């Protein structure tokens, strides 16, 4: 394009044609919005902007193109939400020029909340504070904000967090080498995690083939834009769905993304809503419905965009087109023929929304649900048909993952719950339950008796998850079960599983339970939890009778709460093993875990005084894992007997010693269980402490293991040395 007067360039802006490309929800196949793309008749849009920049008229051209795009969309009478592109520099340096866009909105009869401004790079030379001020001003006026070009160019991650856009658009360059490029997949996952943390919707641009779409689906990206599904067209789409898109494209070799245990949010099924003023007449509504056959209903909103009434298409048209209908209703408010809106929030799950739909009166069974934000403003509608189909697909997937014997979910459900709890910063326990000698049961009394035993344990776990709201259970294969629970439910859960005497075909059976107490700072993923649980379960199976051991990441000790080599009572519990001692051990482990978190953060409470009175250095071991100076010996608490000393006992002649009370040992924990000498008083026996085992190195074994767990068979492996160190958690 030849250089010339900038007025000529601005004149060309009025002659630029626009193509419209929809953004599609691949979960429902619905079109959620449409983007206006500038298409100059000569050259490219980049040539146009280069000429404008040369004449220092870049912001003028930027706003002029946005106004022209708005007019082009109005010519085609589309009611879909519209995305317009703006440079970040325009918002930063020439915010007042956007008054032209507001005037154009009034001329075409659209509102700010129907427009999403895609603010794009470059950002490097912009004043962040001035840019954020402009974004806040536009958002206060009702405009929706999107950040464009993420993944390419100079888009700082901190700017995404500070700007808090409602939508983040992933640049097409990120998708170019998918799914072959692992680093590009890592970029995709990172941006998705960022959007989840900030509450932004992620739209992937430039989807060109099925393989890219499959990767996006597996990573939980539900909003896409690209030529594969709908290429740019001269006219905006006249339908609200794209046929065939909702059919799931799966990759059998891919790993599904973890989602919240409560199921998908209702926003994953969000569609645009047609909004009219609450004082609109019936004739106005009839005209909108007559001109747009794809609209299922209308939402009547007040001046703050808060829904007041909803109008169902079929019932409304029956009323106004019947005998005398036009004469009775045409000039009167349409709200006379409207219903109270069924309102849900962005935090509502799809299952909760479906329950709201099914509890409605029969004549409103298929009315849309209206989604509002925290201020009560309308964000869109969720169609009942989309909810029903989406939840039906979810239930089919869940049913396929259930174990055929116990009807319990598999490891994927546990992985989702663990991931959710870690993200929420909860303190919780993950337990691995295993049947001792299950192969012997099958070989002795037959596999039918073994199946009955597994079903009985599965029924007990189902009852536990029903009576204890925090408990999640999963059958991960064979005789292995996983349990996730809050700390308060660990002891009742263990009693329910380990107290009953069990048998299979007359053969006595015992169970082994290994529990890992987890926090956000000690574990980072479900895979890490499974790795740390494997050697802990081996410790439990090394004990006789029904056993229960517990530890935490980073600890050098394992609490043996049940199981020993001596005679046992029912459920493998020795006379000294009481529920109150087990609860104390659980609480102590939780306190140690929380103390370790505080110590890692540099909390002064985690810095213990050394025995000589000097202060511990920052980052030193937590006071819960080191001895404390005291003028009196610590009181011992009743609990399980010790099967392994934590160190040599102090001689009775030691200063301040007591032959019947254990003393803190160097490297020990005065609040954690200590070794009791053989001449100690039986009533003062504390819970057992064992050094934590070393997780085995990854290697292939002859036995299969549950998904996500080491391939070695813990039952087939020899016991590990009891003094082997524990691998520290992060």
C-alpha positions as CSV (number, residue, x, y, z in Angstrom):
1,X,0.0,0.0,0.0
2,X,1.5,3.3,-1.0
3,X,2.1,6.1,1.5
4,X,-0.4,8.9,1.5
5,X,-2.5,11.2,3.6
6,X,-3.8,9.6,6.7
7,X,-7.3,10.8,5.9
8,X,-7.1,8.4,2.9
9,X,-6.2,5.6,5.3
10,X,-9.1,6.4,7.6
11,X,-11.4,6.6,4.5
12,X,-10.2,3.1,3.6
13,X,-11.4,1.9,7.0
14,X,-15.0,2.6,6.0
15,X,-14.4,0.4,2.9
16,X,-12.9,-2.5,4.8
17,X,-15.0,-5.6,4.6
18,X,-15.5,-7.8,7.7
19,X,-15.7,-11.5,8.1
20,X,-17.4,-13.1,11.1
21,X,-16.1,-16.2,12.8
22,X,-18.0,-17.9,15.6
23,X,-16.6,-19.2,18.9
24,X,-18.0,-22.6,19.8
25,X,-18.6,-24.5,23.0
26,X,-17.5,-28.0,22.0
27,X,-19.3,-29.5,24.9
28,X,-22.7,-28.4,23.6
29,X,-22.0,-27.4,20.0
30,X,-23.5,-24.0,20.8
31,X,-22.2,-20.7,19.3
32,X,-21.3,-18.5,22.3
33,X,-20.1,-15.4,20.4
34,X,-18.8,-14.1,17.0
35,X,-15.7,-12.2,16.2
36,X,-15.5,-9.5,13.5
37,X,-12.3,-9.8,11.5
38,X,-11.1,-7.0,9.2
39,X,-10.5,-7.9,5.6
40,X,-9.2,-5.0,3.5
41,X,-10.0,-5.1,-0.2
42,X,-6.3,-4.4,-1.0
43,X,-3.3,-5.6,1.0
44,X,-3.6,-6.8,4.5
45,X,-4.8,-5.3,7.8
46,X,-1.2,-5.2,8.9
47,X,-0.4,-2.9,5.9
48,X,-3.2,-0.7,7.0
49,X,-1.9,-0.4,10.5
50,X,1.7,0.1,9.4
51,X,0.6,3.1,7.3
52,X,-1.4,4.5,10.2
53,X,1.5,4.1,12.6
54,X,3.8,5.9,10.2
55,X,1.4,8.9,10.3
56,X,0.9,8.5,14.1
57,X,-2.8,7.9,13.7
58,X,-2.9,4.3,15.0
59,X,-5.5,4.8,17.7
60,X,-7.8,6.6,15.3
61,X,-7.7,3.7,12.8
62,X,-8.1,1.2,15.6
63,X,-11.3,2.8,16.9
64,X,-12.6,3.4,13.3
65,X,-12.3,-0.2,12.5
66,X,-14.1,-1.2,15.7
67,X,-17.0,1.1,14.8
68,X,-17.1,-0.2,11.2
69,X,-17.2,-3.8,12.5
70,X,-20.1,-2.9,14.8
71,X,-22.0,-1.4,11.9
72,X,-21.4,-4.4,9.7
73,X,-22.7,-6.8,12.3
74,X,-25.8,-4.6,12.7
75,X,-26.5,-4.7,9.0
76,X,-26.9,-8.5,9.3
77,X,-29.2,-8.1,12.4
78,X,-27.3,-10.7,14.4
79,X,-28.1,-10.9,18.1
80,X,-25.1,-12.9,19.0
81,X,-22.5,-11.3,21.4
82,X,-19.8,-9.6,19.3
83,X,-16.1,-9.5,19.8
84,X,-14.2,-6.4,18.6
85,X,-10.4,-6.0,18.5
86,X,-8.5,-3.1,20.1
87,X,-4.8,-2.5,20.8
88,X,-3.7,-2.1,24.4
89,X,-2.1,1.2,23.4
90,X,-5.5,2.5,22.4
91,X,-6.9,1.8,25.9
92,X,-3.8,3.2,27.5
93,X,-3.2,6.4,25.5
94,X,-6.5,7.4,23.9
95,X,-9.3,6.0,26.1
96,X,-11.6,9.0,25.4
97,X,-11.7,8.1,21.7
98,X,-13.8,5.1,22.5
99,X,-16.7,7.5,23.0
100,X,-17.1,7.1,19.2
101,X,-17.7,3.3,19.8
102,X,-20.3,4.1,22.5
103,X,-22.2,6.5,20.1
104,X,-22.1,3.8,17.4
105,X,-23.6,1.3,19.9
106,X,-26.5,3.6,20.5
107,X,-27.1,4.1,16.8
108,X,-27.3,0.3,16.1
109,X,-29.4,-0.4,19.3
110,X,-26.9,-2.6,21.1
111,X,-25.6,-2.4,24.7
112,X,-22.1,-2.5,26.2
113,X,-22.6,-5.8,27.9
114,X,-23.2,-7.5,24.4
115,X,-19.7,-6.4,23.3
116,X,-16.4,-8.0,24.3
117,X,-13.3,-5.9,23.7
118,X,-10.3,-8.1,22.8
119,X,-7.3,-6.1,24.0
120,X,-4.2,-7.3,22.3
121,X,-0.4,-6.7,22.2
122,X,2.0,-5.0,22.1
123,X,2.1,-4.4,25.9
124,X,5.9,-4.0,26.5
125,X,6.1,-0.2,26.3
126,X,2.7,0.5,28.0
127,X,2.3,1.8,31.5
128,X,0.6,-1.1,33.3
129,X,-1.2,1.1,35.8
130,X,-2.6,3.3,33.0
131,X,-3.7,0.3,31.0
132,X,-5.4,-1.3,34.0
133,X,-7.1,2.0,34.7
134,X,-8.5,2.0,31.2
135,X,-9.6,-1.6,31.5
136,X,-11.4,-0.9,34.8
137,X,-13.2,2.1,33.2
138,X,-14.4,0.0,30.3
139,X,-15.6,-2.8,32.5
140,X,-17.5,-0.4,34.8
141,X,-19.4,0.9,31.7
142,X,-20.5,-2.7,31.0
143,X,-18.0,-3.9,28.3
144,X,-16.7,-7.5,28.6
145,X,-12.9,-7.7,28.5
146,X,-10.8,-10.3,26.8
147,X,-7.0,-10.6,26.5
148,X,-5.9,-11.5,23.0
149,X,-2.6,-13.1,21.7
150,X,-1.7,-15.0,24.9
151,X,1.1,-17.5,24.2
152,X,2.7,-15.3,21.5
153,X,4.1,-11.8,21.6
154,X,4.8,-9.7,24.7
155,X,1.9,-10.7,27.0
156,X,3.2,-10.7,30.6
157,X,1.5,-13.3,32.8
158,X,1.3,-10.8,35.7
159,X,-0.7,-8.6,33.4
160,X,-3.3,-11.4,32.9
161,X,-3.6,-11.8,36.6
162,X,-3.9,-8.0,37.3
163,X,-6.3,-7.3,34.4
164,X,-8.6,-10.2,35.4
165,X,-10.1,-10.6,32.0
166,X,-13.4,-12.5,31.6
167,X,-11.8,-14.3,28.6
168,X,-8.3,-15.3,27.6
169,X,-7.6,-16.1,23.9
170,X,-4.8,-18.5,23.3
171,X,-2.9,-17.6,20.2
172,X,-3.1,-19.9,17.2
173,X,0.7,-20.2,17.2
174,X,0.5,-22.4,20.4
175,X,-1.6,-24.9,18.5
176,X,0.6,-25.2,15.5
177,X,2.7,-28.2,16.6
178,X,0.0,-29.9,18.7
179,X,-0.2,-32.7,19.7
180,X,3.4,-33.6,18.7
181,X,5.1,-31.0,20.7
182,X,5.2,-31.7,24.5
183,X,6.5,-28.2,25.3
184,X,3.5,-26.7,23.5
185,X,1.2,-29.0,25.5
186,X,2.9,-27.7,28.6
187,X,2.1,-24.1,27.5
188,X,-1.5,-25.1,26.9
189,X,-1.8,-26.7,30.4
190,X,-0.1,-23.7,32.1
191,X,-2.5,-21.2,30.5
192,X,-5.5,-23.4,31.4
193,X,-4.3,-23.6,35.0
194,X,-3.9,-19.8,35.1
195,X,-7.4,-19.3,33.7
196,X,-8.9,-21.6,36.3
197,X,-7.1,-19.7,39.1
198,X,-8.3,-16.3,37.8
199,X,-11.8,-17.5,36.8
200,X,-11.3,-16.6,33.1
201,X,-12.8,-18.5,30.2
202,X,-10.1,-19.9,27.8
203,X,-10.7,-19.7,24.0
204,X,-8.3,-21.6,21.7
205,X,-7.9,-19.9,18.3
206,X,-6.7,-21.5,15.1
207,X,-8.1,-25.0,15.4
208,X,-7.3,-26.6,12.1
209,X,-7.5,-30.4,12.5
210,X,-9.1,-33.1,14.6
211,X,-5.8,-33.9,16.4
212,X,-5.6,-30.3,17.8
213,X,-9.3,-30.5,18.8
214,X,-8.7,-33.8,20.6
215,X,-5.8,-32.3,22.6
216,X,-8.0,-29.3,23.6
217,X,-10.8,-31.6,24.7
218,X,-8.5,-33.7,26.8
219,X,-7.1,-30.6,28.5
220,X,-10.6,-29.3,29.4
221,X,-10.7,-26.4,26.8
222,X,-14.3,-26.1,25.9
223,X,-14.3,-22.9,23.9
224,X,-12.6,-23.0,20.5
225,X,-12.4,-21.0,17.3
226,X,-11.0,-22.1,14.0
227,X,-11.5,-23.2,10.4
228,X,-12.1,-26.9,11.4
229,X,-15.4,-26.1,13.0
230,X,-16.5,-22.8,11.3
231,X,-14.4,-20.7,9.0
232,X,-14.9,-16.9,8.7
233,X,-17.9,-16.0,6.6
234,X,-19.3,-12.7,5.2
235,X,-22.4,-13.1,7.2
236,X,-22.7,-13.9,11.0
237,X,-24.2,-17.4,11.6
238,X,-27.9,-17.6,11.6
239,X,-28.1,-20.7,13.8
240,X,-27.1,-21.1,17.4
241,X,-25.4,-24.5,17.1
242,X,-22.8,-26.1,14.8
243,X,-24.0,-29.7,13.9
244,X,-21.7,-32.6,15.0
245,X,-19.4,-30.5,17.2
246,X,-20.9,-31.8,20.5
247,X,-19.8,-35.4,19.6
248,X,-16.8,-36.1,21.8
249,X,-13.5,-36.7,20.0
250,X,-11.4,-39.0,22.2
251,X,-7.9,-40.3,22.1
252,X,-7.7,-43.8,23.8
253,X,-4.0,-43.2,24.6
254,X,-4.6,-39.8,26.2
255,X,-5.0,-39.1,29.9
256,X,-8.2,-37.2,30.9
257,X,-7.9,-34.0,32.7
258,X,-8.8,-33.9,36.4
259,X,-11.9,-31.8,37.1
260,X,-13.8,-31.0,40.3
261,X,-15.4,-34.0,42.0
262,X,-18.7,-32.1,42.1
263,X,-18.9,-32.2,38.3
264,X,-18.8,-29.5,35.6
265,X,-20.0,-26.0,36.3
266,X,-23.2,-24.7,34.7
267,X,-21.0,-22.1,32.8
268,X,-19.6,-24.9,30.7
269,X,-23.1,-25.1,29.0
270,X,-23.5,-21.3,28.7
271,X,-25.2,-19.9,25.6
272,X,-25.9,-16.2,24.7
273,X,-29.2,-14.9,25.9
274,X,-31.4,-12.5,24.0
275,X,-32.0,-9.5,26.2
276,X,-34.7,-6.8,26.0
277,X,-35.7,-4.0,28.3
278,X,-38.2,-5.0,31.0
279,X,-40.7,-2.4,29.5
280,X,-40.6,-3.9,26.0
281,X,-44.0,-4.4,24.4
282,X,-45.3,-7.7,23.3
283,X,-45.2,-6.5,19.7
284,X,-41.4,-5.8,20.1
285,X,-40.8,-9.3,21.4
286,X,-42.9,-10.9,18.7
287,X,-40.9,-9.1,16.0
288,X,-37.6,-10.4,17.5
289,X,-38.9,-14.0,17.7
290,X,-40.3,-13.8,14.1
291,X,-37.0,-12.5,12.7
292,X,-34.8,-15.0,14.5
293,X,-36.2,-18.5,14.4
294,X,-33.1,-19.8,16.3
295,X,-34.1,-18.0,19.5
296,X,-35.8,-20.2,22.2
297,X,-36.7,-17.3,24.5
298,X,-36.1,-13.7,25.6
299,X,-34.9,-12.3,28.9
300,X,-36.3,-9.0,30.1
301,X,-33.8,-7.1,32.1
302,X,-33.7,-3.8,34.1
303,X,-31.3,-0.9,33.6
304,X,-28.6,-2.8,35.4
305,X,-28.9,-5.9,33.2
306,X,-30.5,-7.9,36.0
307,X,-33.1,-10.5,34.7
308,X,-36.7,-9.7,35.8
309,X,-38.7,-12.0,33.5
310,X,-38.2,-14.7,30.9
311,X,-40.4,-15.4,27.9
312,X,-40.6,-18.8,26.4
313,X,-40.9,-18.7,22.6
314,X,-43.7,-21.3,22.2
315,X,-46.0,-20.1,25.0
316,X,-45.6,-16.5,24.0
317,X,-46.4,-17.0,20.3
318,X,-49.4,-19.1,21.1
319,X,-50.7,-16.2,23.2
320,X,-50.1,-13.4,20.8
321,X,-51.0,-15.2,17.6
322,X,-54.2,-16.7,18.8
323,X,-57.7,-15.3,18.4
324,X,-57.6,-11.6,19.4
325,X,-54.1,-12.1,20.7
326,X,-52.6,-9.2,18.8
327,X,-55.3,-6.8,19.9
328,X,-55.1,-7.9,23.5
329,X,-51.3,-7.9,23.9
330,X,-49.4,-6.1,21.1
331,X,-49.1,-2.6,22.7
332,X,-49.0,-3.9,26.3
333,X,-45.8,-4.8,28.3
334,X,-44.5,-8.3,27.3
335,X,-43.9,-9.0,31.0
336,X,-47.6,-9.8,31.3
337,X,-46.9,-13.0,29.3
338,X,-43.6,-13.7,31.0
339,X,-42.5,-16.0,33.8
340,X,-40.2,-15.6,36.8
341,X,-36.6,-16.3,35.7
342,X,-34.9,-19.5,36.9
343,X,-31.7,-18.0,38.1
344,X,-28.4,-19.8,38.8
345,X,-24.9,-18.5,39.6
346,X,-21.6,-19.2,38.0
347,X,-20.8,-21.5,41.0
348,X,-23.8,-23.7,40.3
349,X,-22.9,-27.2,39.1
350,X,-24.6,-28.6,36.0
351,X,-26.2,-31.3,38.2
352,X,-27.7,-28.7,40.5
353,X,-29.1,-26.8,37.5
354,X,-30.6,-29.9,36.1
355,X,-32.2,-30.6,39.4
356,X,-33.7,-27.1,39.3
357,X,-35.1,-27.9,35.9
358,X,-36.6,-31.2,36.8
359,X,-38.3,-29.8,39.9
360,X,-40.1,-27.1,37.9
361,X,-43.8,-27.2,36.9
362,X,-44.4,-29.5,33.9
363,X,-45.1,-26.6,31.5
364,X,-41.7,-25.0,32.3
365,X,-39.7,-28.2,32.1
366,X,-37.7,-27.1,29.1
367,X,-37.3,-23.4,29.9
368,X,-33.8,-21.9,29.9
369,X,-31.9,-21.3,33.2
370,X,-30.4,-17.8,33.4
371,X,-26.8,-17.5,34.7
372,X,-25.9,-14.3,36.6
373,X,-22.7,-13.0,38.1
374,X,-22.1,-11.9,41.7
375,X,-23.9,-8.6,41.0
376,X,-27.0,-10.4,39.6
377,X,-26.3,-9.3,36.0
378,X,-27.2,-11.7,33.2
379,X,-24.3,-13.5,31.7
380,X,-26.3,-15.9,29.4
381,X,-28.6,-18.8,29.3
382,X,-28.3,-22.5,29.7
383,X,-30.7,-24.6,27.6
384,X,-32.4,-27.5,29.3
385,X,-31.6,-29.8,26.3
386,X,-27.8,-29.0,26.6
387,X,-27.9,-29.8,30.3
388,X,-29.8,-33.1,29.9
389,X,-27.5,-34.3,27.1
390,X,-24.3,-33.1,28.9
391,X,-25.2,-34.8,32.2
392,X,-26.3,-38.0,30.4
393,X,-22.9,-38.1,28.7
394,X,-21.2,-37.6,32.1
395,X,-23.2,-40.4,33.7
396,X,-22.3,-42.7,30.8
397,X,-18.6,-41.9,31.4
398,X,-18.9,-42.5,35.1
399,X,-20.7,-45.8,34.7
400,X,-18.0,-47.0,32.3
401,X,-15.4,-46.2,35.0
402,X,-17.2,-48.2,37.8
403,X,-15.8,-51.5,39.0
404,X,-18.1,-54.3,37.9
405,X,-17.9,-56.1,41.3
406,X,-18.3,-53.2,43.8
407,X,-19.9,-50.5,41.5
408,X,-17.3,-48.1,43.0
409,X,-15.5,-45.5,40.9
410,X,-11.9,-46.1,39.9
411,X,-8.7,-44.1,40.4
412,X,-9.8,-41.2,38.2
413,X,-12.5,-40.1,40.7
414,X,-10.0,-40.3,43.6
415,X,-7.4,-38.3,41.5
416,X,-10.0,-35.6,40.9
417,X,-10.8,-35.4,44.6
418,X,-7.2,-35.3,45.7
419,X,-6.4,-32.6,43.1
420,X,-9.3,-30.5,44.3
421,X,-8.3,-30.8,48.0
422,X,-4.7,-29.9,47.2
423,X,-5.9,-26.8,45.2
424,X,-8.2,-25.8,48.1
425,X,-5.4,-26.0,50.6
426,X,-7.1,-28.7,52.7
427,X,-5.4,-31.0,55.3
428,X,-6.7,-34.5,54.5
429,X,-5.7,-38.2,54.6
430,X,-5.4,-40.6,51.7
431,X,-5.5,-44.3,52.6
432,X,-4.7,-47.4,50.6
433,X,-6.7,-50.5,51.8
434,X,-5.5,-54.0,50.8
435,X,-6.7,-57.5,51.6
436,X,-3.9,-59.6,53.1
437,X,-3.1,-62.8,51.2
438,X,-6.0,-62.4,48.8
439,X,-4.3,-64.7,46.3
440,X,-4.3,-67.4,49.0
441,X,-8.0,-66.9,49.5
442,X,-8.7,-67.4,45.8
443,X,-6.4,-70.5,45.6
444,X,-7.9,-72.0,48.8
445,X,-11.7,-71.4,48.6
446,X,-12.1,-70.3,45.0
447,X,-12.5,-67.0,43.2
448,X,-16.3,-66.9,43.9
449,X,-15.6,-66.6,47.6
450,X,-13.0,-64.0,46.8
451,X,-15.5,-62.0,44.8
452,X,-18.0,-62.1,47.7
453,X,-15.3,-60.8,50.0
454,X,-14.6,-57.9,47.7
455,X,-18.3,-57.1,47.4
456,X,-18.7,-57.1,51.1
457,X,-15.8,-54.6,51.6
458,X,-17.2,-52.5,48.8
459,X,-20.6,-52.3,50.5
460,X,-18.9,-51.2,53.7
461,X,-17.0,-48.5,51.9
462,X,-20.2,-47.3,50.2
463,X,-21.9,-47.1,53.6
464,X,-18.9,-45.1,54.9
465,X,-19.1,-42.6,52.1
466,X,-22.8,-42.2,52.7
467,X,-22.5,-41.6,56.5
468,X,-19.4,-39.5,56.4
469,X,-19.7,-36.6,53.9
470,X,-15.9,-36.1,53.6
471,X,-15.1,-39.7,52.6
472,X,-14.5,-40.5,48.9
473,X,-13.8,-44.2,48.0
474,X,-12.5,-45.9,44.9
475,X,-11.9,-49.4,43.8
476,X,-8.6,-49.2,41.8
477,X,-8.4,-52.8,40.8
478,X,-8.2,-56.3,42.3
479,X,-8.2,-56.2,46.1
480,X,-7.0,-52.6,46.3
481,X,-9.1,-49.7,47.5
482,X,-8.4,-46.0,47.9
483,X,-10.0,-43.7,50.5
484,X,-9.8,-39.9,50.9
485,X,-11.2,-38.3,54.0
486,X,-10.9,-35.4,56.4
487,X,-8.8,-36.1,59.5
488,X,-11.8,-36.2,61.8
489,X,-13.2,-39.2,59.9
490,X,-10.1,-41.3,59.7
491,X,-10.6,-43.1,63.1
492,X,-14.3,-43.9,62.5
493,X,-13.5,-45.0,59.0
494,X,-10.7,-47.3,60.3
495,X,-13.0,-48.8,62.9
496,X,-15.6,-49.5,60.4
497,X,-13.1,-51.4,58.2
498,X,-10.8,-53.1,60.7
499,X,-13.0,-53.9,63.7
500,X,-15.3,-56.6,62.1
501,X,-13.9,-60.1,61.9
502,X,-13.9,-61.1,58.3
503,X,-13.6,-64.5,56.5
504,X,-14.0,-65.8,53.0
505,X,-15.4,-69.3,52.8
506,X,-14.4,-70.0,56.4
507,X,-10.8,-68.7,55.9
508,X,-10.0,-65.8,58.3
509,X,-9.1,-62.6,56.5
510,X,-7.3,-59.5,57.7
511,X,-6.9,-56.1,56.1
512,X,-4.0,-53.6,55.8
513,X,-4.6,-49.9,55.8
514,X,-1.9,-47.2,55.1
515,X,-2.7,-43.5,55.5
516,X,-0.8,-40.5,54.3
517,X,-1.7,-37.2,55.9
518,X,-1.4,-34.5,53.1
519,X,-1.3,-30.7,52.9
520,X,-0.9,-28.4,50.0
521,X,2.7,-27.7,51.0
522,X,3.7,-31.4,51.4
523,X,2.2,-32.9,48.2
524,X,1.7,-31.4,44.8
525,X,-0.2,-34.1,42.9
526,X,-2.1,-37.3,43.0
527,X,0.9,-39.1,41.4
528,X,3.2,-38.0,44.2
529,X,0.6,-39.2,46.8
530,X,0.5,-42.6,45.1
531,X,4.3,-42.9,45.1
532,X,4.5,-42.1,48.8
533,X,1.7,-44.5,49.7
534,X,3.3,-47.6,48.1
535,X,6.1,-48.1,50.7
536,X,3.7,-47.1,53.5
537,X,1.3,-49.9,52.5
538,X,4.2,-52.4,52.5
539,X,4.9,-51.4,56.1
540,X,1.3,-52.2,57.0
541,X,1.4,-55.6,55.3
542,X,4.5,-56.5,57.2
543,X,2.5,-56.5,60.4
544,X,0.3,-59.4,61.5
545,X,-3.5,-59.2,61.7
546,X,-5.5,-56.3,60.5
547,X,-3.1,-53.3,60.6
548,X,-3.1,-49.5,60.2
549,X,-0.1,-47.3,59.8
550,X,0.1,-43.6,59.2
551,X,2.7,-41.0,58.3
552,X,3.1,-37.8,56.4
553,X,5.4,-36.6,53.6
554,X,8.8,-35.4,55.0
555,X,8.5,-37.3,58.3
556,X,11.1,-39.9,59.4
557,X,8.5,-41.8,61.4
558,X,5.6,-44.2,60.8
559,X,2.9,-44.5,63.5
560,X,1.7,-48.1,63.9
561,X,-1.9,-47.7,65.1
562,X,-2.9,-51.3,64.7
563,X,-1.2,-54.6,64.0
564,X,1.7,-56.3,65.7
565,X,3.5,-59.6,66.2
566,X,1.9,-60.4,69.5
567,X,-1.5,-61.7,70.4
568,X,-4.3,-59.4,69.2
569,X,-7.9,-58.8,70.0
570,X,-10.8,-58.3,67.5
571,X,-9.8,-56.4,64.4
572,X,-6.1,-56.8,65.1
573,X,-6.2,-54.3,68.0
574,X,-4.1,-54.9,71.1
575,X,-5.6,-54.1,74.6
576,X,-3.6,-50.8,74.7
577,X,-4.8,-49.7,71.3
578,X,-7.9,-47.6,72.1
579,X,-9.8,-45.2,69.8
580,X,-8.7,-42.2,71.9
581,X,-5.1,-43.2,71.3
582,X,-5.7,-43.5,67.6
583,X,-7.4,-40.1,67.5
584,X,-4.5,-38.6,69.4
585,X,-2.0,-40.1,66.9
586,X,-4.0,-38.8,64.0
587,X,-4.2,-35.3,65.5
588,X,-0.5,-35.4,66.4
589,X,0.4,-36.3,62.8
590,X,-1.8,-33.4,61.6
591,X,-0.1,-31.0,64.0
592,X,3.3,-32.2,62.8
593,X,2.2,-31.6,59.2
594,X,0.9,-28.1,59.9
595,X,4.1,-27.3,61.9
596,X,6.2,-28.5,59.0
597,X,4.3,-26.1,56.7
598,X,4.8,-23.2,59.0
599,X,8.5,-24.1,59.3
600,X,8.9,-24.2,55.5
601,X,7.4,-20.7,55.4
602,X,9.9,-19.4,57.9
603,X,7.4,-19.1,60.7
604,X,9.0,-18.3,64.0
605,X,6.9,-20.8,65.7
606,X,8.6,-23.5,63.6
607,X,12.0,-22.6,65.0
608,X,12.7,-24.5,68.2
609,X,15.2,-23.6,70.8
610,X,18.3,-25.8,70.9
611,X,19.1,-27.8,74.1
612,X,21.9,-25.4,74.9
613,X,19.6,-22.4,74.8
614,X,20.6,-21.1,71.4
615,X,18.1,-20.3,68.7
616,X,17.7,-22.7,65.8
617,X,18.7,-21.4,62.4
618,X,16.1,-20.5,59.9
619,X,15.0,-23.5,58.0
620,X,16.0,-25.9,60.8
621,X,13.9,-28.9,61.7
622,X,10.5,-28.1,63.2
623,X,10.2,-28.3,66.9
624,X,7.8,-31.2,66.5
625,X,10.7,-33.3,65.2
626,X,13.4,-32.4,67.7
627,X,13.8,-32.7,71.5
628,X,12.8,-29.8,73.7
629,X,14.5,-28.9,77.1
630,X,12.3,-29.5,80.0
631,X,12.6,-29.5,83.8
632,X,10.2,-32.4,84.0
633,X,9.9,-35.6,82.0
634,X,7.1,-35.7,79.4
635,X,4.0,-37.6,80.3
636,X,3.5,-40.7,78.2
637,X,0.1,-41.3,76.6
638,X,-1.6,-44.6,76.3
639,X,-1.6,-46.1,72.8
640,X,-0.3,-49.0,70.7
641,X,2.8,-50.8,71.9
642,X,6.1,-50.0,70.3
643,X,7.6,-52.6,68.0
644,X,10.7,-50.6,67.2
645,X,12.7,-48.1,69.3
646,X,13.4,-44.6,68.1
647,X,16.8,-44.7,69.8
648,X,18.6,-46.1,72.9
649,X,16.6,-45.5,76.1
650,X,18.1,-43.2,78.7
651,X,19.6,-45.2,81.6
652,X,17.6,-45.0,84.9
653,X,20.7,-43.2,86.5
654,X,20.6,-40.3,84.0
655,X,20.0,-36.9,85.6
656,X,16.3,-36.2,85.8
657,X,15.5,-39.6,84.4
658,X,12.7,-41.9,85.4
659,X,13.0,-45.6,84.8
660,X,9.3,-45.9,84.1
661,X,8.8,-42.8,81.9
662,X,10.4,-42.4,78.4
663,X,12.7,-39.4,77.9
664,X,13.1,-37.4,74.7
665,X,15.9,-38.7,72.5
666,X,18.2,-36.7,70.2
667,X,16.5,-36.5,66.8
668,X,13.2,-37.7,68.3
669,X,9.9,-35.8,68.8
670,X,8.7,-35.0,72.3
671,X,5.1,-34.7,71.0
672,X,5.3,-37.7,68.8
673,X,5.2,-41.3,70.2
674,X,8.5,-42.4,71.9
675,X,10.0,-45.8,72.6
676,X,9.0,-47.4,75.9
677,X,11.7,-49.5,77.7
678,X,10.7,-53.0,78.6
679,X,10.4,-52.1,82.3
680,X,7.9,-49.3,81.7
681,X,4.5,-49.2,83.2
682,X,2.1,-50.9,80.7
683,X,-0.5,-48.1,81.1
684,X,2.0,-45.6,79.8
685,X,2.6,-47.2,76.5
686,X,2.6,-44.6,73.7
687,X,1.7,-45.2,70.1
688,X,4.3,-47.1,68.0
689,X,6.8,-45.3,65.8
690,X,8.6,-46.8,63.0
691,X,11.1,-45.2,60.5
692,X,9.3,-44.5,57.3
693,X,10.3,-46.8,54.3
694,X,12.2,-45.7,51.2
695,X,9.9,-45.6,48.1
696,X,11.1,-48.2,45.7
697,X,12.8,-47.2,42.4
698,X,10.6,-47.4,39.4
699,X,11.1,-50.8,37.8
700,X,8.9,-53.2,36.0
701,X,7.5,-56.2,38.0
702,X,5.7,-59.4,37.1
703,X,2.5,-58.2,38.8
704,X,0.1,-55.5,37.7
705,X,-0.8,-52.6,39.9
706,X,-3.6,-50.0,40.0
707,X,-3.4,-47.2,37.5
708,X,-1.1,-44.4,38.7
709,X,0.7,-46.7,41.2
710,X,4.1,-48.4,41.1
711,X,4.2,-51.5,39.0
712,X,5.9,-53.6,41.7
713,X,3.6,-55.9,43.7
714,X,4.0,-54.9,47.4
715,X,3.0,-58.4,48.5
716,X,5.7,-60.0,46.3
717,X,8.5,-57.7,47.5
718,X,10.6,-58.6,50.6
719,X,10.2,-56.4,53.7
720,X,12.5,-53.3,53.6
721,X,15.1,-52.6,56.3
722,X,13.4,-50.8,59.2
723,X,16.1,-48.2,59.4
724,X,15.8,-47.1,55.8
725,X,15.2,-43.3,55.5
726,X,12.0,-41.8,54.2
727,X,12.1,-39.7,51.0
728,X,11.3,-36.1,51.9
729,X,8.3,-34.5,50.5
730,X,8.5,-31.2,48.6
